[in-house]
């Protein structure tokens, strides 16, 4: 599992959903959480982190957002040399198989549909961490 001091970027255009995700992560003992309200804000946070050498260790992002979608953010992250292996969990209300395939093709690390429980999130994060460690 990811360590409790993992620096996590939570990206969702809905404030309520960011709060839910943060509370769910907090219930799993994660405390180092930064919020972004869309993909462009998230990208700014990622750039700021790289400039300050305070990298994020995980992105939890909604798919459907204005300005820059979660998928577009994922694609941008995957093309940046310093971020290409950054674990990326896509969170969405969509369970469409074509969308899942598109996210996988873009290099998503994990995919979870809303609504989800803390246990589901914990299981997904554990599976992601295991795959990353094995690929490592």
Helices and strands as residue ranges (DSSP letters): E 8-11, H 15-27, E 33-36, H 39-52, E 58-62, H 70-79, E 87-92, H 97-106, E 110-113, H 118-135
